[in-house]
Amino acid sequence: MSARQRLLEGWERGFSPGAETLLTAVAGSYRGLLGAREWMYARGLLASRSLDFPVVSIGNLTVGGTGKTPAVELAVRTLAELGHRPGVVSRGYGRRGGGLQVVADAASIRLDAEEAGDEPFLLARRLPGVPVVVGANRYDAGRLARARFGVSAIVLDDGFQHRTVRKDLEIVMARAATPWGNGRLLPGGPLREPLSGLRRANLVVATGAHQAEEAAEVASAIARHAPGVPLLTAMHVATECFEAGAMRFVPLTGLAGARLLAFAGIASPAGFRRTLAESQVTLTGFQEFRDHHWYSREDLARLEGLAAGGGADGLVTTEKDWVRLRRLPLLRRPLYVLSVRLLLTSGEPAWRAAFARLGRR
C-alpha cells in the first residue's frame, strides 16, 4: 500500500497511535495558521479585492473529489442562460509552467492539457466559446478575462479557500456519504478548514444523493454551522461515450453487458464505479491511480495485460483521464471514454434563484 493510500485509509478508518499523535500535532499548527489568517481578514489586515462583475466560486472543505469540475460547467451554463458572457478562472493544478495563461478564448483552445492543467483543458473542451484563464492570482486572472474577452461574470474553479477575490456567490460541494472523513484538519484528516467555514457558503451541494435525506451528515453540519443555507443534492450522470481510437460516439446503451476493464486517476473513483454500474457495464477489474496521474506507456501496457488476462472486450475510463493519456499510442482493445455532467436532483429552484440574484455589476 502506498503512503497516499495509507493516508486516505487513515482519514476514513483512523491511524496507529504513533501516527495519530504526530498528525494531531501538525494539524494543531495548521489550525493555528488558519486562525491567524481568519483574524487578519476580520480586522482588515488582509483584504479581498472586488472585480467589477459577478464572481461565482465553486469549492469544497475537503481534499478529494466532490465533483467541482462538473459543477463549474453547470455554473457556466446557468450564467449563459441568464444572459451573461461567462468565463472560467482556475489555478491550473499540475500544469507545466506558471504565470497567467489563456487556455481558451472565444474561438479555440490555445494550450494543451500539459500547459493548462487537466481540469482547465477539460472545461475548455466541454465549454466551447467560453474563455478559460489559469493563474495563481485569481484577481489578475479575472481582470485579464474581462479586458481581453469582455466577460460579464466569472466562475472560480476551487475558489472557496481563495480569499483575495471578493465572491458574490459561494457554492460548496460535498459528498453525501462520509463528507468530512474523520472530521479532522489536514494532515490528520481531509478537512482544509474547520466545518465552521460553511458559514461563508451561499449554497451547499451534496453529490451522490437524490434528496436531502440521503445527505444527513451534510445537513447536520449546515444546521450547526450555517443555519439557513440551502442544501441541494446532485448526481453525476453519464451523458455520452466515445471510443478513443476511432473518435466515434457510442450510445450509452451500447455498453450494457460489455466486459470492460475500468481505470481512473481521479480523487473519487467510487463515483465512477457508481456511474458504470448504472450503465450496466460488466467490469473485469478496476484499477485506481492517484488523482491527476499522467499516464505512461508502461501504465497502458500493464492495463492492456490486465484486460487480456481478464477476458475484457475493452477498457473504459473518464474523460478527465483520457485528457492525460490521449497523446500516447492507442491500445489494441477499444478504449471507451465516459463524459459526465452534474444533474441537480433537488433544490434546483434555489440554484437558479441564487444565480438570478447576481444581476450585473
Buried (B, 14 or more C-beta within 10 A) or exposed (E): EEEEEEBBEBBEEEBEEEBBEBBBEEBEEBBEEBEEBBEEEEEEEBEEEEBEBBBBBBBBBBBBBBBBBBBBBBBBBBBBEBEBBBBBBBBBBBBEEEEBBBBBBBEEBBBBBBBBBBBBBBBBBBBEEBBBBBBEBBBBBBBBBBEBBEBBBBBBBBBBBBBEBEBBBBBBBBBBBBBBBBBBBBBBBBBBBBBEBBEBBBBBBBBBBBEBEBBBBBBEBBEEBBEEBBBBBBBBBBEBBBBBBEEEEBEBEEBEEBBBBBBBBBBBBBBBBBBBEEBEBEBBBBBBBEBBBBBEEEBBEEBBEBBEEEEBBBBBBBBBBBBBBBEEEEBEBBBBBBBBBBBBBBBEEBBBEBBEEBEEE
